[in-house]
Amino acid sequence: MPYTIVDVARGQLPEPGRFRALAVLGSSRSAYETGEPWIQAEHDFVRACIDAGTPVLGICFGAQLLALVLGGSVHRMAQPELGWYPISGDEPYGGTYFVWHGDEITVPPGSSLLASTPACTHAFANGRHLGVQYHPELTFEHIDFWISTPRRRQSIIDAGGDVEQIMDATPVLEPAAVAAAGRLYHRFFSVHVHLDSGVTPCPHASPAR
């Protein structure tokens, strides 16, 4: 699919409603930090896109921002979730996905809870919009790069996790997670963006972690 990527901390946001779909990705910041100008600007942009009828796919930070725009809430967790987690829910929303977050979502009014862990919500739907707290977009190469940085390795240790265990599990679990992610994307784009009709959506992205 052709797409446009915008780093909202540095680039200019397009006109709301310009694209057939919007994908809001991850960030090292929290979605409730609206004192940061680019975060408030992204809130306003996503709200305007929803008002224009654009279906939104939110991933991690993007799911949190989507929840806030739709009237839900986001709070700091007592303990972050870092690494591979079994997510309870019907496929493709449930499954074993790579997770990296310290904030949790309260599902917005009128939304359907699709997947969760005992600690928090991991997927919800609201009309044409879908938010997922886990990271379906990550491949082995992405995860290997993430865990190779000292800061993230220390984050895992501080949360009581095992870095080597996560690294050993990645080549085993990644193929099924990538395949499930493909089914999740197809479900979203074919149902809400009518991808099968030949229309190609263009996602938008916030700064990646």
Accessible surface in RSA format (square Angstrom, percent):
REM  Atomic radii and reference values for relative SASA: ProtOr
REM  Chains: A
REM  Algorithm: Lee & Richards
REM  Probe-radius: 1.40
REM  Slices: 20
REM RES _ NUM      All-atoms   Total-Side   Main-Chain    Non-polar    All polar
REM                ABS   REL    ABS   REL    ABS   REL    ABS   REL    ABS   REL
RES MET A   1   112.98  58.5  53.65  35.5  59.32 141.2  59.28  50.4  53.70  71.1
RES PRO A   2    82.42  60.1  70.27  64.1  12.15  44.2  81.49  67.3   0.93   5.8
RES TYR A   3   135.28  63.2 107.12  60.9  28.16  73.3  61.80  46.4  73.47  90.6
RES THR A   4    53.31  37.9  49.04  49.7   4.27  10.2  33.15  44.5  20.17  30.5
RES ILE A   5   117.97  67.1  90.57  67.5  27.39  66.0  90.57  65.2  27.39  74.3
RES VAL A   6    17.10  11.3  14.07  12.7   3.03   7.3  16.97  14.7   0.13   0.4
RES ASP A   7    47.26  33.1  40.23  40.0   7.03  16.6  26.79  63.1  20.47  20.4
RES VAL A   8    11.25   7.4   0.43   0.4  10.81  26.1   0.43   0.4  10.81  29.3
RES ALA A   9    45.14  41.5  16.25  25.1  28.89  65.7  16.69  23.5  28.45  75.4
RES ARG A  10   199.41  83.7 157.42  80.2  41.99 100.0  68.59  93.7 130.82  79.3
RES GLY A  11    37.34  46.0   0.00   N/A  37.34  46.0  25.27  69.4  12.07  27.0
RES GLN A  12   167.31  93.6 141.26 103.2  26.05  62.0  51.88 110.4 115.42  87.5
RES LEU A  13    43.56  24.3  26.96  19.3  16.60  41.7  26.96  18.9  16.60  44.7
RES PRO A  14    19.95  14.5   5.35   4.9  14.60  53.1  16.31  13.5   3.64  22.6
RES GLU A  15   134.88  77.4 130.35  98.6   4.53  10.8  54.00 104.4  80.88  66.0
RES PRO A  16    56.40  41.1  37.31  34.0  19.09  69.4  37.31  30.8  19.09 118.6
RES GLY A  17    37.39  46.1   0.00   N/A  37.39  46.1   8.48  23.3  28.91  64.7
RES ARG A  18   159.45  66.9 122.62  62.5  36.83  87.7  39.83  54.4 119.62  72.5
RES PHE A  19    28.87  14.4  20.27  12.6   8.60  22.4  23.40  14.2   5.47  15.6
RES ARG A  20   107.80  45.3 102.71  52.4   5.09  12.1  47.39  64.8  60.41  36.6
RES ALA A  21     0.75   0.7   0.70   1.1   0.06   0.1   0.70   1.0   0.06   0.2
RES LEU A  22     4.37   2.4   3.54   2.5   0.83   2.1   4.10   2.9   0.27   0.7
RES ALA A  23     8.09   7.4   8.09  12.5   0.00   0.0   8.09  11.4   0.00   0.0
RES VAL A  24     0.69   0.5   0.69   0.6   0.00   0.0   0.69   0.6   0.00   0.0
RES LEU A  25    48.22  26.9  48.22  34.5   0.00   0.0  48.22  33.9   0.00   0.0
RES GLY A  26     4.05   5.0   0.00   N/A   4.05   5.0   2.53   6.9   1.52   3.4
RES SER A  27     1.92   1.6   1.75   2.3   0.17   0.4   0.17   0.4   1.75   2.5
RES SER A  28    87.52  74.0  53.78  71.8  33.74  77.7  29.40  62.6  58.12  81.4
RES ARG A  29    92.51  38.8  84.82  43.2   7.68  18.3  32.25  44.1  60.26  36.5
RES SER A  30    12.07  10.2  11.48  15.3   0.58   1.3   0.31   0.7  11.76  16.5
RES ALA A  31     0.00   0.0   0.00   0.0   0.00   0.0   0.00   0.0   0.00   0.0
RES TYR A  32    84.47  39.4  67.25  38.3  17.22  44.8  60.20  45.2  24.27  29.9
RES GLU A  33    60.18  34.6  53.00  40.1   7.19  17.1  21.40  41.4  38.79  31.7
RES THR A  34    54.32  38.6  44.10  44.7  10.22  24.4  14.11  19.0  40.21  60.8
RES GLY A  35    78.24  96.5   0.00   N/A  78.24  96.5  46.38 127.3  31.86  71.4
RES GLU A  36    53.05  30.5  47.88  36.2   5.17  12.3   2.37   4.6  50.68  41.4
RES PRO A  37   102.10  74.4  91.21  83.1  10.89  39.6  98.60  81.4   3.50  21.8
RES TRP A  38    31.92  12.8  26.46  12.8   5.46  12.8  23.32  12.4   8.60  14.0
RES ILE A  39     0.00   0.0   0.00   0.0   0.00   0.0   0.00   0.0   0.00   0.0
RES GLN A  40    69.53  38.9  69.53  50.8   0.00   0.0  34.12  72.6  35.41  26.9
RES ALA A  41    41.45  38.1  34.36  53.0   7.08  16.1  39.37  55.4   2.08   5.5
RES GLU A  42     0.00   0.0   0.00   0.0   0.00   0.0   0.00   0.0   0.00   0.0
RES HIS A  43    10.04   5.5  10.04   7.0   0.00   0.0   4.47   4.6   5.57   6.5
RES ASP A  44    72.12  50.5  65.77  65.5   6.35  15.0  30.20  71.1  41.91  41.8
RES PHE A  45    12.57   6.3   7.96   4.9   4.61  12.0  12.38   7.5   0.19   0.5
RES VAL A  46     0.25   0.2   0.25   0.2   0.00   0.0   0.25   0.2   0.00   0.0
RES ARG A  47    98.45  41.3  98.45  50.2   0.00   0.0  48.33  66.1  50.11  30.4
RES ALA A  48    35.07  32.2  27.61  42.6   7.46  17.0  31.83  44.8   3.23   8.6
RES CYS A  49     3.38   2.6   3.38   3.8   0.00   0.0   0.00   0.0   3.38   3.6
RES ILE A  50    33.79  19.2  24.22  18.0   9.57  23.1  24.22  17.4   9.57  26.0
RES ASP A  51   117.17  82.1  79.90  79.5  37.27  88.1  32.54  76.6  84.62  84.4
RES ALA A  52    62.10  57.1  19.51  30.1  42.59  96.9  32.51  45.8  29.59  78.4
RES GLY A  53    37.65  46.4   0.00   N/A  37.65  46.4  31.27  85.8   6.38  14.3
RES THR A  54     8.12   5.8   5.58   5.7   2.54   6.0   4.90   6.6   3.22   4.9
RES PRO A  55     2.27   1.7   2.27   2.1   0.00   0.0   2.27   1.9   0.00   0.0
RES VAL A  56     0.00   0.0   0.00   0.0   0.00   0.0   0.00   0.0   0.00   0.0
RES LEU A  57     4.02   2.2   4.02   2.9   0.00   0.0   4.02   2.8   0.00   0.0
RES GLY A  58     0.00   0.0   0.00   N/A   0.00   0.0   0.00   0.0   0.00   0.0
RES ILE A  59     3.78   2.2   3.78   2.8   0.00   0.0   3.78   2.7   0.00   0.0
RES CYS A  60     0.00   0.0   0.00   0.0   0.00   0.0   0.00   0.0   0.00   0.0
RES PHE A  61     0.69   0.3   0.68   0.4   0.00   0.0   0.69   0.4   0.00   0.0
RES GLY A  62     0.27   0.3   0.00   N/A   0.27   0.3   0.00   0.0   0.27   0.6
RES ALA A  63     0.12   0.1   0.12   0.2   0.00   0.0   0.12   0.2   0.00   0.0
RES GLN A  64     4.44   2.5   4.44   3.2   0.00   0.0   0.00   0.0   4.44   3.4
RES LEU A  65     0.29   0.2   0.29   0.2   0.00   0.0   0.29   0.2   0.00   0.0
RES LEU A  66     0.70   0.4   0.70   0.5   0.00   0.0   0.70   0.5   0.00   0.0
RES ALA A  67     0.00   0.0   0.00   0.0   0.00   0.0   0.00   0.0   0.00   0.0
RES LEU A  68    42.27  23.5  27.89  20.0  14.38  36.1  28.08  19.7  14.19  38.2
RES VAL A  69    20.56  13.5   2.57   2.3  17.99  43.4   2.57   2.2  17.99  48.8
RES LEU A  70    38.27  21.3  18.01  12.9  20.27  50.9  22.96  16.1  15.32  41.2
RES GLY A  71    51.28  63.2   0.00   N/A  51.28  63.2  29.64  81.3  21.64  48.5
RES GLY A  72    15.54  19.2   0.00   N/A  15.54  19.2   4.39  12.0  11.15  25.0
RES SER A  73    33.32  28.2  33.02  44.1   0.29   0.7  27.80  59.2   5.52   7.7
RES VAL A  74     9.92   6.5   0.00   0.0   9.92  23.9   0.00   0.0   9.92  26.9
RES HIS A  75   100.85  55.1  97.72  67.9   3.13   8.0  68.26  70.3  32.59  37.9
RES ARG A  76   158.98  66.8 137.10  69.9  21.88  52.1  54.24  74.1 104.74  63.5
RES MET A  77    19.02   9.8   6.67   4.4  12.35  29.4   7.06   6.0  11.96  15.8
RES ALA A  78   113.84 104.7  67.67 104.4  46.18 105.0  80.15 112.9  33.70  89.3
RES GLN A  79    96.83  54.1  91.89  67.2   4.94  11.8  46.66  99.3  50.16  38.0
RES PRO A  80    45.31  33.0  40.32  36.8   4.99  18.1  40.32  33.3   4.99  31.0
RES GLU A  81     7.91   4.5   7.91   6.0   0.00   0.0   4.89   9.5   3.02   2.5
RES LEU A  82    20.04  11.2   9.63   6.9  10.40  26.2   9.63   6.8  10.40  28.0
RES GLY A  83     0.97   1.2   0.00   N/A   0.97   1.2   0.97   2.7   0.00   0.0
RES TRP A  84    34.66  13.9  11.61   5.6  23.05  54.1  11.75   6.3  22.91  37.2
RES TYR A  85    62.03  29.0  62.00  35.3   0.03   0.1  37.20  28.0  24.83  30.6
RES PRO A  86   101.23  73.8  96.15  87.6   5.08  18.5  96.60  79.8   4.63  28.8
RES ILE A  87     8.14   4.6   0.00   0.0   8.14  19.6   0.61   0.4   7.53  20.4
RES SER A  88    79.07  66.8  67.95  90.7  11.12  25.6  39.94  85.1  39.13  54.8
RES GLY A  89    41.32  51.0   0.00   N/A  41.32  51.0  17.28  47.4  24.04  53.9
RES ASP A  90   121.47  85.1 114.16 113.6   7.30  17.3  33.90  79.8  87.57  87.3
RES GLU A  91    88.82  51.0  70.80  53.6  18.02  42.9  53.46 103.4  35.37  28.9
RES PRO A  92     0.16   0.1   0.16   0.1   0.00   0.0   0.16   0.1   0.00   0.0
RES TYR A  93    29.64  13.8  29.64  16.9   0.00   0.0  12.53   9.4  17.11  21.1
RES GLY A  94     2.17   2.7   0.00   N/A   2.17   2.7   0.93   2.6   1.24   2.8
RES GLY A  95    32.84  40.5   0.00   N/A  32.84  40.5  30.93  84.9   1.91   4.3
RES THR A  96    53.37  38.0  42.85  43.4  10.53  25.1  17.53  23.6  35.84  54.2
RES TYR A  97     1.34   0.6   1.34   0.8   0.00   0.0   1.34   1.0   0.00   0.0
RES PHE A  98     2.04   1.0   1.96   1.2   0.08   0.2   1.96   1.2   0.08   0.2
RES VAL A  99     0.00   0.0   0.00   0.0   0.00   0.0   0.00   0.0   0.00   0.0
RES TRP A 100    19.21   7.7  19.21   9.3   0.00   0.0   3.39   1.8  15.81  25.7
RES HIS A 101     2.51   1.4   0.26   0.2   2.24   5.7   2.51   2.6   0.00   0.0
RES GLY A 102    12.66  15.6   0.00   N/A  12.66  15.6   3.71  10.2   8.94  20.0
RES ASP A 103     6.27   4.4   6.10   6.1   0.17   0.4   0.30   0.7   5.96   5.9
RES GLU A 104    55.12  31.6  54.86  41.5   0.26   0.6   6.88  13.3  48.24  39.4
RES ILE A 105     8.77   5.0   1.31   1.0   7.46  18.0   1.35   1.0   7.42  20.1
RES THR A 106    73.62  52.4  69.43  70.4   4.19  10.0  54.26  72.9  19.36  29.3
RES VAL A 107    39.21  25.8  24.07  21.8  15.14  36.5  24.07  20.9  15.14  41.1
RES PRO A 108     2.62   1.9   0.00   0.0   2.62   9.5   0.00   0.0   2.62  16.3
RES PRO A 109   100.23  73.0  78.82  71.8  21.41  77.8  91.31  75.4   8.92  55.4
RES GLY A 110    81.14 100.1   0.00   N/A  81.14 100.1  42.59 116.9  38.55  86.3
RES SER A 111    24.98  21.1   0.00   0.0  24.98  57.5   0.31   0.7  24.67  34.6
RES SER A 112    62.78  53.0  57.34  76.5   5.43  12.5  23.75  50.6  39.03  54.7
RES LEU A 113   102.65  57.2  72.66  52.0  29.99  75.4  72.66  51.0  29.99  80.7
RES LEU A 114    45.85  25.5  33.98  24.3  11.87  29.9  38.32  26.9   7.53  20.3
RES ALA A 115     2.97   2.7   0.00   0.0   2.97   6.8   2.83   4.0   0.14   0.4
RES SER A 116    30.64  25.9  30.64  40.9   0.00   0.0   6.84  14.6  23.79  33.3
RES THR A 117    10.74   7.6   2.21   2.2   8.53  20.3   4.49   6.0   6.25   9.4
RES PRO A 118   150.33 109.6 104.62  95.4  45.70 166.1 117.98  97.4  32.34 201.0
RES ALA A 119    54.07  49.7  28.02  43.2  26.05  59.3  38.01  53.5  16.06  42.6
RES CYS A 120    11.88   9.0   0.04   0.0  11.84  27.8  11.38  28.8   0.50   0.5
RES THR A 121    16.73  11.9  13.52  13.7   3.21   7.6   0.44   0.6  16.29  24.6
RES HIS A 122     0.93   0.5   0.00   0.0   0.93   2.4   0.93   1.0   0.00   0.0
RES ALA A 123     0.25   0.2   0.00   0.0   0.25   0.6   0.25   0.3   0.00   0.0
RES PHE A 124     0.67   0.3   0.67   0.4   0.00   0.0   0.67   0.4   0.00   0.0
RES ALA A 125    26.62  24.5  24.84  38.3   1.78   4.1  24.96  35.1   1.66   4.4
RES ASN A 126    26.86  18.5  26.07  25.2   0.79   1.9   0.91   2.2  25.94  25.1
RES GLY A 127    66.47  82.0   0.00   N/A  66.47  82.0  43.03 118.1  23.44  52.5
RES ARG A 128    93.71  39.3  92.30  47.0   1.41   3.4  51.86  70.9  41.85  25.4
RES HIS A 129    17.97   9.8  16.94  11.8   1.03   2.6   5.33   5.5  12.64  14.7
RES LEU A 130     7.42   4.1   7.42   5.3   0.00   0.0   7.42   5.2   0.00   0.0
RES GLY A 131     0.10   0.1   0.00   N/A   0.10   0.1   0.00   0.0   0.10   0.2
RES VAL A 132     0.00   0.0   0.00   0.0   0.00   0.0   0.00   0.0   0.00   0.0
RES GLN A 133     0.58   0.3   0.06   0.0   0.52   1.2   0.03   0.1   0.54   0.4
RES TYR A 134     0.00   0.0   0.00   0.0   0.00   0.0   0.00   0.0   0.00   0.0
RES HIS A 135     4.94   2.7   2.07   1.4   2.87   7.4   2.07   2.1   2.87   3.3
RES PRO A 136     6.10   4.4   0.01   0.0   6.09  22.1   1.44   1.2   4.66  29.0
RES GLU A 137    55.03  31.6  42.14  31.9  12.89  30.7  36.39  70.4  18.64  15.2
RES LEU A 138    13.29   7.4   7.80   5.6   5.49  13.8   7.80   5.5   5.49  14.8
RES THR A 139    41.17  29.3  41.17  41.7   0.00   0.0  37.63  50.5   3.54   5.3
RES PHE A 140    77.61  38.8  77.61  48.1   0.00   0.0  77.61  47.1   0.00   0.0
RES GLU A 141   121.05  69.5 112.97  85.5   8.07  19.2  65.55 126.8  55.50  45.3
RES HIS A 142    84.57  46.2  82.19  57.1   2.38   6.1  54.78  56.5  29.79  34.7
RES ILE A 143     1.46   0.8   1.46   1.1   0.00   0.0   1.46   1.0   0.00   0.0
RES ASP A 144    66.21  46.4  61.14  60.8   5.07  12.0   7.82  18.4  58.39  58.2
RES PHE A 145   131.12  65.6 126.98  78.6   4.14  10.8 130.90  79.4   0.22   0.6
RES TRP A 146    16.45   6.6  16.45   8.0   0.00   0.0   7.02   3.7   9.43  15.3
RES ILE A 147     0.74   0.4   0.74   0.6   0.00   0.0   0.74   0.5   0.00   0.0
RES SER A 148    66.42  56.1  43.50  58.1  22.91  52.8  36.92  78.6  29.50  41.3
RES THR A 149    34.52  24.6  33.14  33.6   1.39   3.3  34.52  46.4   0.01   0.0
RES PRO A 150   109.78  80.0 103.26  94.1   6.52  23.7 106.46  87.9   3.31  20.6
RES ARG A 151   158.14  66.4 146.87  74.9  11.27  26.8  80.68 110.3  77.46  46.9
RES ARG A 152    15.67   6.6  15.67   8.0   0.00   0.0   0.43   0.6  15.24   9.2
RES ARG A 153    74.26  31.2  74.26  37.9   0.00   0.0  17.63  24.1  56.64  34.3
RES GLN A 154    88.00  49.2  87.32  63.8   0.68   1.6  37.20  79.2  50.80  38.5
RES SER A 155    38.01  32.1  31.51  42.1   6.50  15.0  14.55  31.0  23.46  32.9
RES ILE A 156     0.65   0.4   0.49   0.4   0.17   0.4   0.65   0.5   0.00   0.0
RES ILE A 157    98.39  56.0  87.43  65.1  10.96  26.4  87.62  63.1  10.77  29.2
RES ASP A 158   106.36  74.5  69.85  69.5  36.50  86.3  33.14  78.0  73.22  73.0
RES ALA A 159    20.91  19.2   5.81   9.0  15.10  34.4   8.55  12.0  12.35  32.7
RES GLY A 160    71.03  87.6   0.00   N/A  71.03  87.6  35.39  97.1  35.64  79.8
RES GLY A 161    35.86  44.2   0.00   N/A  35.86  44.2  22.68  62.2  13.17  29.5
RES ASP A 162    74.05  51.9  66.13  65.8   7.91  18.7  21.83  51.4  52.22  52.1
RES VAL A 163    11.26   7.4   7.98   7.2   3.28   7.9   7.98   6.9   3.28   8.9
RES GLU A 164    96.78  55.6  96.59  73.1   0.19   0.4  56.15 108.6  40.63  33.2
RES GLN A 165   122.93  68.7 117.22  85.7   5.71  13.6  34.03  72.4  88.89  67.4
RES ILE A 166    15.68   8.9  14.19  10.6   1.49   3.6  15.68  11.3   0.00   0.0
RES MET A 167    64.37  33.3  54.23  35.9  10.13  24.1  56.69  48.2   7.67  10.2
RES ASP A 168   100.30  70.3  88.39  88.0  11.91  28.2  31.61  74.4  68.69  68.5
RES ALA A 169    27.71  25.5  21.71  33.5   6.00  13.6  27.56  38.8   0.15   0.4
RES THR A 170     3.24   2.3   3.24   3.3   0.00   0.0   3.09   4.1   0.15   0.2
RES PRO A 171    73.27  53.4  56.40  51.4  16.87  61.3  59.25  48.9  14.02  87.1
RES VAL A 172   114.05  75.0  91.59  82.9  22.46  54.1  97.40  84.6  16.65  45.2
RES LEU A 173    56.47  31.4  54.30  38.8   2.17   5.5  55.07  38.7   1.40   3.8
RES GLU A 174    26.73  15.3  26.73  20.2   0.00   0.0   0.27   0.5  26.46  21.6
RES PRO A 175    77.44  56.4  66.41  60.5  11.03  40.1  71.83  59.3   5.62  34.9
RES ALA A 176    70.99  65.3  60.82  93.9  10.16  23.1  68.22  96.1   2.77   7.3
RES ALA A 177     9.13   8.4   6.51  10.0   2.62   6.0   8.49  11.9   0.65   1.7
RES VAL A 178    59.51  39.2  56.64  51.3   2.87   6.9  57.13  49.6   2.39   6.5
RES ALA A 179    47.99  44.1  35.36  54.6  12.63  28.7  45.44  64.0   2.55   6.7
RES ALA A 180     9.97   9.2   9.97  15.4   0.00   0.0   9.97  14.0   0.00   0.0
RES ALA A 181     3.01   2.8   3.01   4.6   0.00   0.0   3.01   4.2   0.00   0.0
RES GLY A 182    36.39  44.9   0.00   N/A  36.39  44.9  30.34  83.3   6.05  13.6
RES ARG A 183   118.81  49.9 111.72  57.0   7.08  16.9  63.19  86.4  55.61  33.7
RES LEU A 184     0.09   0.1   0.04   0.0   0.05   0.1   0.04   0.0   0.05   0.1
RES TYR A 185    59.74  27.9  59.74  34.0   0.00   0.0  56.63  42.6   3.11   3.8
RES HIS A 186    99.50  54.4  96.06  66.8   3.44   8.8  69.94  72.1  29.56  34.4
RES ARG A 187   100.16  42.1  98.28  50.1   1.89   4.5  27.82  38.0  72.34  43.8
RES PHE A 188     1.66   0.8   0.49   0.3   1.18   3.1   1.66   1.0   0.00   0.0
RES PHE A 189    11.38   5.7  11.38   7.0   0.00   0.0  11.38   6.9   0.00   0.0
RES SER A 190    20.46  17.3   9.37  12.5  11.09  25.6   3.89   8.3  16.57  23.2
RES VAL A 191    81.61  53.7  68.12  61.7  13.49  32.5  73.43  63.8   8.18  22.2
RES HIS A 192    46.17  25.2  44.31  30.8   1.86   4.8  20.35  21.0  25.83  30.1
RES VAL A 193     0.40   0.3   0.11   0.1   0.30   0.7   0.40   0.4   0.00   0.0
RES HIS A 194    97.78  53.4  95.73  66.5   2.05   5.2  59.64  61.5  38.14  44.4
RES LEU A 195    42.98  23.9  37.78  27.0   5.21  13.1  37.78  26.5   5.21  14.0
RES ASP A 196   112.94  79.1  76.74  76.4  36.19  85.6  41.07  96.7  71.87  71.7
RES SER A 197    82.29  69.5  39.37  52.5  42.92  98.9  49.96 106.4  32.33  45.3
RES GLY A 198    61.05  75.3   0.00   N/A  61.05  75.3  38.28 105.1  22.76  51.0
RES VAL A 199    48.17  31.7  43.08  39.0   5.09  12.3  48.17  41.9   0.00   0.0
RES THR A 200    64.10  45.6  52.07  52.8  12.04  28.7  32.10  43.1  32.01  48.4
RES PRO A 201     0.05   0.0   0.00   0.0   0.05   0.2   0.05   0.0   0.00   0.0
RES CYS A 202    24.31  18.4  24.21  27.0   0.10   0.2   0.00   0.0  24.31  26.2
RES PRO A 203    28.77  21.0  28.04  25.6   0.73   2.6  28.21  23.3   0.56   3.5
RES HIS A 204     1.38   0.8   0.47   0.3   0.91   2.3   1.04   1.1   0.34   0.4
RES ALA A 205     7.76   7.1   7.74  11.9   0.02   0.0   7.74  10.9   0.02   0.0
RES SER A 206     3.93   3.3   0.00   0.0   3.93   9.1   0.00   0.0   3.93   5.5
RES PRO A 207    26.34  19.2  21.00  19.1   5.35  19.4  26.34  21.8   0.00   0.0
RES ALA A 208    82.91  76.2  55.38  85.5  27.53  62.6  55.55  78.2  27.36  72.5
RES ARG A 209    61.05  25.6  30.75  15.7  30.30  72.1  20.59  28.1  40.45  24.5
END  Absolute sums over single chains surface
CHAIN  1 A     9472.3       7217.4       2254.9       5468.1       4004.2
END  Absolute sums over all chains
TOTAL          9472.3       7217.4       2254.9       5468.1       4004.2
